[in-house]
Amino acid sequence: MPLRFCSPRFLVFVFLISAIPIAYIISEERAVPATHVFHYHSAGFFRECAKWDDQGRRFLVSFLEGGVGEIRVPDDYAPGPGDVVLKEVTVVKDFDLAGNSSLGIAVDRLRNRLLVVVADLLGNRYSGLAAYDLSSWKRLFLTRLSGPSDEKSFADDVAIDADGNAYVTDAKASKIWKVGADGEFLSIIRNPLFTPKQWYKTLVALNGIVFHPDGYLIVVHTFSGNLFKIDLAKGYEVKLIEVVGGSLVFGDGLDLISPTKLVVAGNPSGRLVESSDGWETASVVAKFKGPIHRLSTAATVKDGKVYLNHLVGMGYPKKTHALVEAVF
């Protein structure tokens, strides 16, 4: 007999189907983590990016609803059973950017500032890059990258070169904006390699980006899994890095552990990629599985250990977020 909408049998069916993911999430939340986790309480459900500020002994996190918070780690903090839940404190909340999301962030310790990518999440009508003093949290500049009259764009992540120039990825239109050390808009980097032939692989484009100390950028394309090397000294020459040993599809935030080791966040939670030839080729050498239901979005290195930021916080009214140590 077919199920009728709003019939008792149909309602029971819907309840059973919806209970499966809920039961899975509860089970995952109650499980003892395999590695160390920094838990912290927050006022928001979504935290897109996190970076460790070693000098300030704090994690800095970006709010998907807009803003930046800090999570200070006490000097006497000792990881282990019964870890204290840390507290997030809002340090940036700009009313003139209300309605936009704060996304990728980068700590520029040499200039004592934090760079924050800002974008219109749903309409793709605005993208910008802001810089804030790490001591006073005064905004140093706000650079408009795109507006309503430009092509649909979505600024996503940022990296800083040795001269203080910033490079911001466009996850919508597959390009990279370059912004000078003082906030001046400099140029746009485009390349045919950034756009896959299959239309469905263009839905989320260039995403995580890092600056390599040898003078080039490494960028991941989320839906294709392609990894690119962009040589800043050769007129922004773009090469596709040949990656073997695994896929980087759904790759999100990046961070370098060393000149030859790169962490790629994104489900599965984290992948370790190594190169022995200056990132002409690379290999996926290890994977880490964290809390998949929380969605890994960014990676950062604290005291030599890799921590993965997860997008979704759990609980009410206090939301508990997780920065999970990834052991490869």
C-alpha positions as CSV (number, residue, x, y, z in Angstrom):
1,M,0.0,0.0,0.0
2,P,1.5,3.4,-1.0
3,L,2.3,5.9,1.7
4,R,0.0,8.9,1.9
5,F,1.4,12.3,2.9
6,C,0.4,13.2,6.5
7,S,-0.7,9.7,7.1
8,P,0.5,8.0,10.3
9,R,2.7,5.6,8.3
10,F,4.3,8.4,6.3
11,L,5.0,10.4,9.5
12,V,6.6,7.4,11.1
13,F,8.7,6.9,7.9
14,V,9.9,10.5,8.0
15,F,10.8,10.2,11.7
16,L,12.8,7.1,11.1
17,I,14.7,8.6,8.2
18,S,15.5,11.8,10.0
19,A,16.5,9.9,13.2
20,I,19.4,8.1,11.4
21,P,21.6,11.2,10.8
22,I,20.7,12.6,14.3
23,A,21.6,9.3,15.9
24,Y,24.9,9.3,13.9
25,I,25.8,12.9,15.1
26,I,25.0,12.0,18.7
27,S,27.2,9.0,18.5
28,E,30.0,10.9,17.0
29,E,29.7,13.7,19.6
30,R,29.8,11.2,22.4
31,A,32.8,9.2,21.1
32,V,36.2,9.8,22.7
33,P,38.4,11.7,20.3
34,A,41.4,9.8,18.9
35,T,43.5,13.0,19.1
36,H,43.6,16.2,21.1
37,V,40.8,18.7,20.6
38,F,40.6,22.3,21.7
39,H,36.9,22.9,22.4
40,Y,35.6,26.5,22.8
41,H,32.3,28.1,23.5
42,S,31.0,30.6,20.9
43,A,27.9,32.7,20.3
44,G,27.6,31.5,16.6
45,F,27.1,28.2,14.9
46,F,29.6,28.7,12.0
47,R,33.3,29.4,12.2
48,E,34.9,29.3,8.8
49,C,38.6,29.7,9.4
50,A,41.1,29.5,12.3
51,K,44.8,30.4,12.5
52,W,47.2,30.2,15.4
53,D,48.9,33.4,16.5
54,D,52.0,32.1,18.3
55,Q,53.1,35.5,19.7
56,G,49.6,36.2,21.1
57,R,49.1,32.5,22.2
58,R,45.7,32.5,20.8
59,F,43.6,31.0,18.0
60,L,41.9,33.6,15.7
61,V,38.7,32.6,14.1
62,S,36.4,34.1,11.4
63,F,32.6,34.2,11.8
64,L,30.5,33.2,8.8
65,E,28.0,35.8,10.1
66,G,30.8,38.4,9.9
67,G,33.5,39.3,12.4
68,V,36.5,37.8,14.1
69,G,37.1,36.2,17.5
70,E,40.0,35.1,19.6
71,I,40.4,32.0,21.8
72,R,43.3,32.5,24.2
73,V,45.1,29.4,25.4
74,P,46.4,29.8,29.0
75,D,50.1,29.3,29.6
76,D,49.3,26.5,32.0
77,Y,46.9,24.7,29.7
78,A,47.6,20.9,29.8
79,P,45.8,18.8,27.2
80,G,44.3,15.6,28.5
81,P,41.1,14.1,29.9
82,G,38.6,16.7,31.1
83,D,40.1,19.6,29.1
84,V,38.7,23.0,30.0
85,V,36.4,24.4,27.4
86,L,37.9,27.7,26.2
87,K,36.0,30.9,25.5
88,E,35.7,32.9,22.3
89,V,35.8,36.7,22.6
90,T,34.7,38.9,19.7
91,V,37.5,41.3,18.6
92,V,36.1,42.5,15.3
93,K,32.5,43.4,14.4
94,D,32.2,46.0,11.7
95,F,28.7,47.5,11.2
96,D,29.6,48.8,7.8
97,L,30.2,45.2,6.7
98,A,27.0,43.8,8.1
99,G,25.4,41.2,5.9
100,N,28.8,39.9,4.7
101,S,30.7,36.9,5.9
102,S,34.2,36.8,7.2
103,L,36.1,33.9,5.6
104,G,39.8,33.2,5.1
105,I,42.2,34.9,7.5
106,A,46.0,35.2,7.6
107,V,48.3,36.4,10.4
108,D,50.9,38.9,9.2
109,R,53.1,39.0,12.3
110,L,55.9,41.0,10.6
111,R,53.4,43.9,10.3
112,N,51.4,43.0,13.4
113,R,48.1,42.6,11.5
114,L,45.4,40.2,10.6
115,L,44.1,40.0,7.0
116,V,40.4,39.1,6.7
117,V,38.5,38.1,3.6
118,V,35.0,39.5,3.4
119,A,32.3,38.5,1.0
120,D,28.6,38.4,0.3
121,L,27.9,34.7,0.8
122,L,24.6,34.3,-0.9
123,G,24.4,37.1,-3.5
124,N,28.1,37.3,-4.5
125,R,27.6,41.0,-4.9
126,Y,30.6,42.1,-2.8
127,S,34.1,40.9,-2.1
128,G,36.7,42.7,0.0
129,L,39.9,42.4,2.0
130,A,40.3,44.1,5.4
131,A,43.4,44.4,7.6
132,Y,43.3,44.9,11.4
133,D,46.0,45.7,13.9
134,L,46.7,42.7,16.1
135,S,47.1,44.8,19.3
136,S,44.3,47.4,19.0
137,W,42.1,45.7,16.5
138,K,41.8,49.0,14.6
139,R,41.0,48.5,11.0
140,L,44.0,49.6,8.9
141,F,42.4,49.3,5.5
142,L,39.4,47.9,3.6
143,T,40.0,47.1,-0.1
144,R,37.0,46.6,-2.3
145,L,37.7,43.7,-4.7
146,S,34.3,43.5,-6.5
147,G,30.9,45.0,-6.3
148,P,27.3,44.8,-7.7
149,S,28.3,46.0,-11.2
150,D,31.2,43.4,-11.5
151,E,31.0,39.8,-12.4
152,K,29.7,37.4,-9.7
153,S,32.6,36.8,-7.4
154,F,33.2,35.2,-4.0
155,A,36.4,36.1,-2.2
156,D,37.4,33.1,-0.1
157,D,40.9,32.8,1.2
158,V,44.1,34.8,1.5
159,A,47.9,34.4,1.6
160,I,50.7,37.0,2.2
161,D,54.0,37.1,0.3
162,A,57.4,38.2,1.8
163,D,56.7,41.9,0.8
164,G,53.3,42.0,2.4
165,N,51.3,41.7,-0.7
166,A,48.0,39.7,-0.3
167,Y,46.5,37.2,-2.7
168,V,42.8,36.5,-2.4
169,T,41.1,33.6,-4.2
170,D,37.8,33.9,-6.0
171,A,35.8,30.7,-5.4
172,K,33.1,31.8,-7.9
173,A,35.0,33.2,-10.9
174,S,38.3,31.3,-10.6
175,K,40.7,34.2,-10.3
176,I,43.1,35.7,-7.8
177,W,43.1,39.3,-6.6
178,K,46.5,40.9,-5.7
179,V,46.4,43.7,-3.0
180,G,49.5,45.7,-2.0
181,A,50.9,45.9,1.5
182,D,49.1,49.2,2.2
183,G,45.8,48.0,0.8
184,E,46.1,49.3,-2.7
185,F,44.4,47.1,-5.4
186,L,47.1,46.0,-7.8
187,S,46.0,43.3,-10.3
188,I,44.0,40.2,-11.1
189,I,45.6,36.9,-11.9
190,R,43.7,34.8,-14.4
191,N,44.6,31.6,-16.3
192,P,42.7,29.1,-18.4
193,L,44.0,26.3,-16.2
194,F,41.8,27.7,-13.4
195,T,38.6,26.7,-15.2
196,P,37.9,23.0,-15.7
197,K,36.0,21.9,-18.8
198,Q,33.2,20.2,-16.8
199,W,30.6,22.8,-15.7
200,Y,29.9,21.0,-12.5
201,K,33.5,21.3,-11.4
202,T,33.2,25.1,-11.6
203,L,30.6,25.4,-8.8
204,V,33.3,26.0,-6.2
205,A,36.5,27.1,-7.8
206,L,39.8,28.4,-6.3
207,N,39.9,28.1,-2.6
208,G,42.8,27.5,-0.2
209,I,46.0,29.4,-0.9
210,V,49.5,29.6,0.7
211,F,52.7,31.4,0.0
212,H,55.8,29.2,-0.3
213,P,59.0,30.7,1.0
214,D,60.7,30.0,-2.3
215,G,58.5,32.7,-3.9
216,Y,55.4,31.0,-5.3
217,L,51.8,30.4,-4.4
218,I,50.1,27.0,-4.0
219,V,46.3,27.0,-4.6
220,V,43.7,24.3,-4.6
221,H,40.6,24.2,-6.8
222,T,37.8,22.7,-4.6
223,F,35.5,20.8,-7.0
224,S,38.2,19.6,-9.5
225,G,40.8,18.8,-6.8
226,N,43.5,20.4,-9.0
227,L,46.5,21.9,-7.2
228,F,48.3,24.8,-8.9
229,K,51.8,26.4,-8.5
230,I,51.9,30.1,-9.4
231,D,55.4,31.6,-9.8
232,L,55.4,35.2,-8.7
233,A,58.9,35.8,-10.3
234,K,57.9,34.6,-13.7
235,G,54.9,36.8,-14.5
236,Y,52.5,34.6,-12.5
237,E,53.3,31.5,-14.5
238,V,50.7,28.9,-13.6
239,K,51.5,25.1,-13.6
240,L,49.2,22.2,-12.7
241,I,51.0,20.2,-9.9
242,E,50.7,16.5,-10.8
243,V,49.3,14.9,-7.7
244,V,49.4,11.1,-7.2
245,G,48.4,8.8,-4.3
246,G,44.9,10.3,-3.8
247,S,42.4,13.0,-4.7
248,L,42.2,16.5,-3.4
249,V,38.5,17.0,-4.4
250,F,36.7,19.1,-1.8
251,G,40.0,20.6,-0.8
252,D,39.5,23.8,1.3
253,G,42.0,25.6,3.5
254,L,45.7,25.0,3.2
255,D,48.7,25.4,5.5
256,L,52.4,24.5,5.1
257,I,54.0,22.4,7.8
258,S,57.4,22.7,6.1
259,P,58.6,23.7,2.6
260,T,57.9,20.1,1.4
261,K,54.7,19.3,3.4
262,L,51.2,20.7,2.9
263,V,48.0,20.1,4.8
264,V,44.7,20.2,2.8
265,A,41.6,20.6,4.9
266,G,38.2,19.5,3.7
267,N,36.3,16.3,3.8
268,P,37.7,13.8,4.3
269,S,38.9,16.0,7.2
270,G,42.6,16.3,6.3
271,R,45.2,15.2,3.8
272,L,48.9,15.4,4.0
273,V,50.7,16.2,0.7
274,E,54.4,16.0,0.1
275,S,56.7,17.2,-2.7
276,S,60.4,16.5,-3.3
277,D,60.8,18.6,-6.5
278,G,59.8,22.1,-5.6
279,W,56.1,21.4,-6.1
280,E,56.3,20.4,-9.7
281,T,54.7,17.1,-8.6
282,A,53.3,15.9,-5.2
283,S,51.9,12.9,-3.5
284,V,49.0,12.4,-1.0
285,V,50.9,10.4,1.7
286,A,48.4,10.3,4.5
287,K,44.8,11.1,5.5
288,F,43.2,12.0,8.8
289,K,39.5,11.4,9.6
290,G,38.1,13.8,12.1
291,P,34.4,14.7,13.0
292,I,33.1,14.7,9.4
293,H,29.7,16.0,10.5
294,R,31.3,19.2,11.6
295,L,33.0,19.9,8.2
296,S,36.7,20.6,8.2
297,T,37.4,24.0,6.5
298,A,40.9,25.2,7.5
299,A,44.2,24.1,8.8
300,T,46.7,25.8,11.1
301,V,50.0,24.8,12.8
302,K,50.4,25.3,16.5
303,D,53.7,24.3,18.2
304,G,54.5,22.0,15.3
305,K,51.1,20.2,15.5
306,V,48.4,20.5,12.8
307,Y,44.9,21.6,13.9
308,L,41.8,21.5,11.7
309,N,39.1,24.1,12.1
310,H,35.6,22.7,11.8
311,L,32.7,24.9,10.4
312,V,29.8,23.7,12.6
313,G,29.4,24.3,16.3
314,M,27.1,22.1,18.4
315,G,24.8,22.9,21.3
316,Y,22.4,25.5,22.6
317,P,22.5,28.3,23.8
318,K,26.3,27.9,23.9
319,K,27.7,26.5,20.8
320,T,30.8,24.3,21.2
321,H,33.3,24.3,18.4
322,A,36.3,22.0,17.8
323,L,39.8,22.6,16.7
324,V,41.0,19.0,16.2
325,E,44.6,17.8,16.1
326,A,45.3,16.0,12.9
327,V,47.9,13.2,13.2
328,F,49.2,11.8,10.0
